[in-house]
Amino acid sequence: MKMKKSLVAFCLSASLLAVCPTGALADVNFVPQNTTSAPAIPASALQQLTWTPVSQAKSQTTTTATAGQTLNVPGISGPVVAWSVPANIGELTLTLTSEVDKQTSVFAPNVLILDQNLKPSAYFPAEYFTYQEPGVMSADRLEGVMRLTPALGQQKIYVLAFTRDQDLQKTTKLINPAKAYARGAGNAIPDIPDPLARHITDGKLTLKVSTNTSSSILVGPLFGSSGPDAVTVGNTAAPAYSAPAAAPAAAPVAAPAPAVKKEPVLNETESYFNQGIKQAVAKGEIDKALKLLNEAESLGSTSARSTFISSVKGKG
């Protein structure tokens, strides 16, 4: 357990710059994997939510007023939005956008990332989602990019978006359209006030899922495949167990196929993977180190796992 905690802290320290939105480093000062500041949500309440799946390279837009769900938890105001994301496609980049509406109002999102057992793994408060000026194909919006590495053995991770009581007391400064036009045309920027968008509980949220190869935050236990089975969420029922049919008494029992014996991995190959694992951990590339570990063990390595663990402990 101590090693796992050290790894989480190490992954985070190596990837903070990678997960903070461009231009917002001076304004955002928090630790995503310190989930103690997030609202405490009972596991039973999370399991009752319906989690909308979002596939790779796809976007899912949700209007909280019509498709939001109720979660009666102190500190959370209004409806919440719940998504599930595939966890077996590699490192993930999640881009969450909250659009400013025509009434100059916006939903200030907070995001809680949960592993496949609905255990909180990262928390991104409203301050993380910073104002982005409108573009040719985009409106005024709050936006944040989250880079995550699901631990091995998971099929899904979960993304919960909500707003808090204290967020509703704040506003977001937008850019005056006249200023934006003047800047785009290369004219002198007029000295006029910028509008303020008030924060509300009804909003339009869009989650986009893609893959990445950069350092990111580990979601879930280090060796996820050896952990407990994923919990059942929403209306998804666990498959019923059916006992295998008994073979006829007269049917001959086939002898089990002999196990294929793996040839021991060559010393040069063992050294190559061990060195690669050490270098990846030293650079904070934990996802790359895990891939090298898997590949080495598939070839018959007996030292790759201990090399990985000792390297992580040395950095923790």
C-alpha positions as CSV (number, residue, x, y, z in Angstrom):
1,M,0.0,0.0,0.0
2,K,2.8,2.4,0.8
3,M,4.4,1.7,-2.6
4,K,1.1,2.5,-4.3
5,K,0.7,5.8,-2.5
6,S,4.2,6.7,-3.5
7,L,3.6,5.9,-7.1
8,V,0.4,8.0,-7.2
9,A,2.3,11.0,-5.7
10,F,5.2,10.4,-8.2
11,C,2.9,10.2,-11.2
12,L,1.3,13.4,-10.2
13,S,4.5,15.4,-9.6
14,A,5.8,14.3,-13.0
15,S,2.6,15.3,-14.9
16,L,1.2,18.4,-13.3
17,L,2.3,20.7,-16.1
18,A,0.9,18.2,-18.6
19,V,-2.6,18.4,-17.1
20,C,-3.0,22.1,-16.5
21,P,-4.8,24.2,-19.2
22,T,-2.5,26.4,-21.4
23,G,-2.3,29.9,-20.0
24,A,-3.9,28.9,-16.7
25,L,-0.9,27.8,-14.7
26,A,-0.7,31.0,-12.6
27,D,-4.4,30.7,-11.7
28,V,-4.6,27.0,-10.9
29,N,-2.8,25.7,-7.8
30,F,-4.2,22.3,-6.7
31,V,-3.3,18.6,-6.6
32,P,-5.8,16.6,-8.8
33,Q,-5.2,13.4,-6.9
34,N,-6.0,15.0,-3.6
35,T,-9.7,14.0,-3.7
36,T,-10.3,15.0,0.0
37,S,-11.5,18.4,-1.2
38,A,-14.2,16.9,-3.3
39,P,-17.8,16.4,-2.0
40,A,-18.1,13.1,-0.1
41,I,-20.5,11.0,-2.3
42,P,-21.7,7.6,-0.9
43,A,-20.8,4.6,-3.2
44,S,-24.5,3.6,-3.1
45,A,-25.5,6.9,-4.6
46,L,-22.9,6.6,-7.4
47,Q,-24.1,3.1,-8.2
48,Q,-27.6,4.4,-8.8
49,L,-26.6,6.9,-11.5
50,T,-27.0,6.1,-15.1
51,W,-23.5,6.5,-16.8
52,T,-23.7,7.6,-20.4
53,P,-20.9,5.9,-22.5
54,V,-18.6,8.1,-24.5
55,S,-16.4,6.3,-27.1
56,Q,-12.9,7.1,-28.3
57,A,-12.7,10.0,-30.8
58,K,-16.3,10.9,-30.0
59,S,-18.0,13.8,-28.2
60,Q,-21.1,13.7,-26.0
61,T,-23.1,16.9,-25.4
62,T,-25.5,17.0,-22.4
63,T,-27.8,19.7,-21.3
64,T,-28.2,19.5,-17.5
65,A,-31.7,20.9,-17.5
66,T,-33.1,18.0,-19.6
67,A,-30.6,15.2,-19.2
68,G,-29.0,15.9,-15.8
69,Q,-29.5,13.5,-12.8
70,T,-30.2,14.2,-9.2
71,L,-27.6,13.5,-6.6
72,N,-28.6,14.6,-3.1
73,V,-25.1,15.3,-1.6
74,P,-24.2,18.3,0.6
75,G,-22.2,20.8,-1.4
76,I,-23.5,19.8,-4.8
77,S,-26.1,22.1,-6.4
78,G,-28.5,21.2,-9.1
79,P,-28.2,18.2,-11.5
80,V,-25.1,16.2,-12.3
81,V,-23.8,14.6,-15.5
82,A,-22.4,11.1,-15.4
83,W,-20.3,9.5,-18.2
84,S,-18.4,6.3,-18.6
85,V,-15.2,6.1,-20.7
86,P,-13.4,3.0,-22.0
87,A,-10.3,2.3,-19.9
88,N,-8.7,-0.3,-22.1
89,I,-7.6,1.8,-25.1
90,G,-4.5,3.4,-23.5
91,E,-3.8,6.9,-22.1
92,L,-6.8,9.2,-22.4
93,T,-7.3,12.9,-23.0
94,L,-10.7,14.2,-21.8
95,T,-11.7,17.6,-22.9
96,L,-14.7,19.1,-21.0
97,T,-16.4,22.2,-22.3
98,S,-19.1,24.2,-20.7
99,E,-20.7,26.7,-23.1
100,V,-21.9,30.2,-22.1
101,D,-25.5,30.6,-23.1
102,K,-27.3,33.6,-24.7
103,Q,-28.3,34.9,-21.3
104,T,-24.6,35.3,-20.4
105,S,-24.8,32.4,-17.9
106,V,-22.6,29.3,-17.6
107,F,-22.3,26.1,-15.7
108,A,-19.1,26.1,-13.7
109,P,-18.1,22.4,-13.8
110,N,-16.2,20.3,-11.2
111,V,-15.1,16.8,-12.3
112,L,-14.6,13.8,-10.2
113,I,-12.7,10.9,-11.9
114,L,-13.5,7.4,-10.5
115,D,-11.9,4.1,-11.3
116,Q,-14.0,1.0,-12.4
117,N,-14.8,0.3,-8.7
118,L,-16.1,3.8,-8.3
119,K,-13.2,4.9,-6.1
120,P,-12.3,8.6,-6.5
121,S,-8.9,8.9,-8.3
122,A,-8.7,12.6,-9.3
123,Y,-10.7,15.8,-8.6
124,F,-10.7,18.8,-10.9
125,P,-12.5,21.8,-9.2
126,A,-14.2,24.6,-11.1
127,E,-11.1,26.7,-11.0
128,Y,-9.4,24.2,-13.3
129,F,-11.9,24.9,-16.2
130,T,-10.8,28.3,-17.5
131,Y,-12.4,30.8,-19.8
132,Q,-11.7,30.4,-23.5
133,E,-12.6,33.2,-25.9
134,P,-14.9,32.5,-28.8
135,G,-13.5,31.3,-32.1
136,V,-14.9,30.8,-35.6
137,M,-16.6,27.5,-34.7
138,S,-16.8,27.9,-30.9
139,A,-18.6,30.1,-28.4
140,D,-17.5,31.6,-25.1
141,R,-16.8,28.7,-22.8
142,L,-15.1,27.2,-19.8
143,E,-12.8,24.4,-20.8
144,G,-10.3,22.0,-19.2
145,V,-8.1,19.1,-20.6
146,M,-7.6,16.1,-18.3
147,R,-4.9,13.5,-19.2
148,L,-5.4,10.1,-17.5
149,T,-3.8,6.7,-17.5
150,P,-6.2,4.0,-16.5
151,A,-4.5,1.2,-14.5
152,L,-4.2,-2.2,-16.1
153,G,-7.2,-4.6,-16.0
154,Q,-10.0,-1.9,-16.0
155,Q,-12.7,-1.8,-18.7
156,K,-14.2,1.5,-17.8
157,I,-13.6,4.6,-15.7
158,Y,-16.2,7.1,-14.7
159,V,-16.5,10.9,-15.1
160,L,-18.9,12.9,-12.9
161,A,-19.5,16.6,-13.6
162,F,-21.3,18.9,-11.1
163,T,-21.3,22.4,-9.7
164,R,-21.0,23.4,-6.1
165,D,-22.8,25.8,-3.8
166,Q,-19.8,28.2,-3.7
167,D,-19.4,28.2,-7.5
168,L,-22.9,29.7,-7.8
169,Q,-21.7,32.7,-5.9
170,K,-19.1,33.5,-8.5
171,T,-19.0,34.9,-12.0
172,T,-16.7,34.5,-15.1
173,K,-15.4,37.5,-16.9
174,L,-15.9,37.2,-20.7
175,I,-14.3,39.3,-23.4
176,N,-16.4,42.1,-24.9
177,P,-17.3,41.3,-28.5
178,A,-16.1,44.7,-29.6
179,K,-12.7,44.0,-28.1
180,A,-12.5,40.6,-29.7
181,Y,-13.3,42.1,-33.1
182,A,-10.7,44.9,-32.7
183,R,-8.0,42.4,-31.7
184,G,-8.8,40.2,-34.7
185,A,-8.8,43.2,-37.1
186,G,-5.6,44.6,-35.6
187,N,-7.3,47.8,-34.4
188,A,-6.8,49.6,-31.1
189,I,-8.7,47.8,-28.4
190,P,-11.5,50.0,-27.0
191,D,-11.6,50.8,-23.3
192,I,-15.0,49.3,-22.5
193,P,-16.1,46.9,-19.7
194,D,-16.2,43.2,-20.2
195,P,-19.5,41.3,-19.5
196,L,-19.7,38.9,-16.5
197,A,-21.3,35.5,-16.9
198,R,-23.2,34.4,-13.8
199,H,-22.8,30.8,-12.7
200,I,-26.0,28.6,-12.8
201,T,-27.0,25.0,-12.3
202,D,-28.3,24.5,-15.9
203,G,-25.7,24.3,-18.6
204,K,-24.5,22.7,-21.8
205,L,-21.6,20.3,-21.3
206,T,-19.5,18.5,-23.9
207,L,-17.1,15.7,-23.2
208,K,-14.6,14.7,-25.9
209,V,-12.5,11.5,-25.5
210,S,-9.2,10.9,-27.3
211,T,-6.0,9.0,-26.7
212,N,-2.6,10.6,-25.9
213,T,1.0,9.5,-25.3
214,S,2.0,12.1,-22.8
215,S,2.5,11.8,-19.0
216,S,-0.8,11.6,-17.2
217,I,-2.6,10.8,-13.9
218,L,-2.9,7.2,-12.9
219,V,-6.5,6.1,-12.3
220,G,-7.2,3.0,-10.3
221,P,-4.9,0.6,-8.4
222,L,-1.5,-0.1,-9.8
223,F,-2.2,-3.6,-10.9
224,G,-5.9,-3.3,-11.6
225,S,-6.3,-6.8,-13.0
226,S,-5.6,-8.3,-9.5
227,G,-8.1,-6.1,-7.7
228,P,-11.7,-6.7,-7.0
229,D,-14.3,-7.1,-9.7
230,A,-15.8,-3.9,-11.1
231,V,-19.0,-2.8,-9.3
232,T,-22.3,-2.8,-11.1
233,V,-23.6,0.7,-11.8
234,G,-26.8,2.2,-13.1
235,N,-29.3,-0.3,-14.5
236,T,-26.6,-2.8,-15.7
237,A,-27.2,-6.2,-14.2
238,A,-24.4,-8.7,-13.6
239,P,-24.7,-11.7,-15.9
240,A,-26.3,-14.7,-14.3
241,Y,-24.1,-17.7,-13.7
242,S,-25.0,-20.9,-15.4
243,A,-23.3,-24.2,-14.6
244,P,-21.7,-26.0,-17.5
245,A,-23.6,-28.9,-18.8
246,A,-22.4,-32.3,-17.6
247,A,-20.7,-34.5,-20.2
248,P,-22.5,-37.8,-21.1
249,A,-21.2,-40.7,-19.0
250,A,-20.0,-42.6,-22.0
251,A,-18.1,-39.7,-23.5
252,P,-14.3,-40.1,-23.2
253,V,-12.6,-37.5,-21.2
254,A,-10.0,-35.7,-23.4
255,A,-6.5,-35.3,-21.9
256,P,-5.6,-31.7,-21.3
257,A,-3.3,-30.2,-23.8
258,P,0.3,-30.0,-22.5
259,A,1.3,-26.5,-21.4
260,V,3.6,-24.8,-23.8
261,K,6.8,-24.2,-21.9
262,K,8.2,-20.7,-22.4
263,E,11.9,-20.5,-23.3
264,P,13.8,-18.4,-20.8
265,V,14.3,-14.8,-22.0
266,L,17.9,-14.0,-23.1
267,N,20.0,-12.0,-20.7
268,E,20.4,-9.3,-23.3
269,T,16.6,-9.0,-23.7
270,E,16.1,-9.0,-20.0
271,S,18.7,-6.2,-19.6
272,Y,17.1,-4.2,-22.4
273,F,13.6,-4.2,-20.9
274,N,14.9,-3.6,-17.3
275,Q,16.9,-0.6,-18.5
276,G,13.9,0.7,-20.5
277,I,11.7,0.4,-17.4
278,K,14.2,2.3,-15.2
279,Q,14.6,5.1,-17.7
280,A,10.8,5.4,-18.2
281,V,10.2,5.6,-14.4
282,A,13.0,8.1,-14.0
283,K,11.3,10.4,-16.6
284,G,7.9,10.0,-15.0
285,E,6.5,7.9,-17.9
286,I,4.8,5.4,-15.7
287,D,2.4,4.3,-18.5
288,K,5.4,3.5,-20.8
289,A,7.1,1.6,-17.9
290,L,3.9,-0.5,-17.4
291,K,3.8,-1.4,-21.1
292,L,7.5,-2.4,-21.1
293,L,6.7,-4.6,-18.0
294,N,3.8,-6.3,-19.7
295,E,5.9,-7.0,-22.9
296,A,8.8,-8.3,-20.9
297,E,6.7,-10.7,-18.9
298,S,5.0,-11.9,-22.0
299,L,8.4,-12.9,-23.2
300,G,9.2,-14.8,-20.0
301,S,11.1,-12.1,-18.0
302,T,11.4,-12.9,-14.3
303,S,13.0,-9.7,-13.2
304,A,11.0,-6.9,-15.0
305,R,8.3,-6.7,-12.2
306,S,10.8,-6.4,-9.4
307,T,12.8,-3.8,-11.5
308,F,9.6,-1.8,-12.0
309,I,8.7,-1.9,-8.3
310,S,12.2,-1.0,-7.0
311,S,12.4,1.9,-9.5
312,V,9.1,3.3,-8.4
313,K,10.1,2.9,-4.7
314,G,13.3,4.8,-5.4
315,K,11.3,7.7,-6.9
316,G,8.5,7.7,-4.3
